[in-house]
Amino acid sequence: MAGRLVVVGGGQAAFALIAKLRALQDKRPITVIAAEASLPYQRPPLSKKYLLREISLDRLLYRPGPWYAEHEIDIRLSTRVTRLDRGAKQVMLSDGSLLSYETLAFATGAAPRRLPASIGGDLRGVYVVRDFRDADLLAEEMQPGRRALVVGGGYIGLEAAAVARISGLEVTVIEMADRILQRVAAAATSAIVREIHRSRGVDIRERTGLHRLIGENGRVSAAELSDGSIIPADLVIVGIGVTANDALAHEAGLETANGIVVDAYGRTADPAIFAVGDCAVLPWQNMRIRLESVQNAVDQAEAVAAILAGGSEPYDPKPWFWSDQYDVKLQIAGFGLGHDETLVRPGQREGSVSVWYFRQRKLIAVDAINDAKAYVTGKKLLEAGVTPDRAALADPHADLKSLLA
């Protein structure tokens, strides 16, 4: 039997890693060090159904408590690793104890960026959405007629804006960049999503930053924006990106770059230490990328589990993502980084549309808005490395299935 595997972190990637190891009949001792008080659970619903109180936390658990004991997994909740001694192959835990390992895997995820206290980020009524406790606090604030300010026009901010609007709040979204979703989507997709929100009454202000929050008795009451305007705000939702939780690895001398740098096998420069999920920076198409997605957390973790169990296949990322806003489902296949051209294709039913990304005339990604057929077709084309005929793709009457021929 192999020596102990210590998994640092208790989220999607951590669970996928240990579940796959046990599915592969790997019997090594496993200890999971989870900072949260809850067993591993799904995070995407936190900013959607969980925030709307349509689903409870117990339904988000990947497995109930007994599963871990049945699979001989020692999971320690509300516990952190405070120090890593690579020479001794030991970690110090927040309770002061030491734990030895043969192999260690970082699955520490990422932490949301917060507003600095100097501009009012420490006022009551200012929230991020990363774990269930954040969502619990924010859900209590979602009362009809209140005024919500969303800082940041990325997917997390826009999903929270949608929930707030559904809940009857007045919502303003501010985005410093020229447009919402600028970092992650083409201008065409930004325009489609912008109209989805504006048609539902959300006030979206692009090229607008936050100068400061104004408080009364320690609680936010208004916001002064970069254009000098002041708007009332009963609560503020901050969605300005995340930072990889790589401090422990950095302190231990491992290479980091807003994430823990690994090779195609998920291994760091220390052959006994791996990193998976949102905290990992991995090679892809001659680039280093960090993929913040459920799909990558699962697929990379399962690939590393196979390697630990004796396999030799490198991980080849095939990115896909999704975002639910109102009754709109945005599905994304591929990675549009560095695109130099897009093509917008109307879907077969009202409200459906897709945006196809190209780099040097090669298909690299597709965004499908309420268009499952475009998403499935695009994903298959990308996985096969096929760029479709542009004339057929541009023809809204052409059958998408013909592109796969």
C-alpha angles and dihedrals in degrees: 000000000000119000125263123305114209115199114198107207136034107224138099097302093046092051094045090052097051095039091052092047091054091044087055088054092247105161101188117132111266128197120185118200107203121183094200125080092232131077112253112295142174113276105190094075091056092084093040129024096010092050089050088051091239092126133032128227094249089061090054094057114111090216134355121252098267092060091071094053091045090055093044095245117150105213118184114197127200088022131122136195107237100180139015120208105193094182094056092033091231138127126207115222130213090255089060096252126128124230124194124215140186092198129018129195125195112215095158098137122199138297126227118250111245132207113260118253088237090074097038102276091138095058119116112258095044114117145179123194114225108115137023093265090058090050092047092054093045093047090061089058095052098101123148115260096024121123119241126192115201113200109204131032100224126115096278093049093046093047090051090047090054092051091048091051092047087051091057101257126140105245133201121182120197124193124184094205125078091264143005116271090018094144096049110026144042122261090253092058091045090054092050093048092044091056091047090059098039091051087058094051103264115146105224116191115187125190085031125121135185116260096181145325119244119217139197118202091347096309128104114257105160144001131227109214129209091258090060096254121132120214128184116248129184091184138007127214114200119209105161100135136273139270121222115249095238102130095106092051092046092051089052091056099257120140114263135178106173083312139030111285114233137168128240089283094055091251125138123215085277104075091212094056129073134177128207138179129007093350095058127093107203139180118260129164093340091311137098112236139170112213116206101198142109089235094058093043090055100038096045093044091050091048090052090047089055090050092050089050091056105278126133106201115123119226113259108191117223100184124212131160141175141201129194117207119169105316091331123107117199112194121187127195121187129003119283096200111141096008116164100188140028135194123204115212122189114228128234095256134047114282095016120119139148134210117210120203126210135186115193087346093303120122110245106161147356131208112204119195111197086332111115093169092058091047095050093045093047092048092051092048092050093048090051092046091237125146110205127230104277096215092054092045091051092051107089090199095056116103109249090216088066088066089067094057 
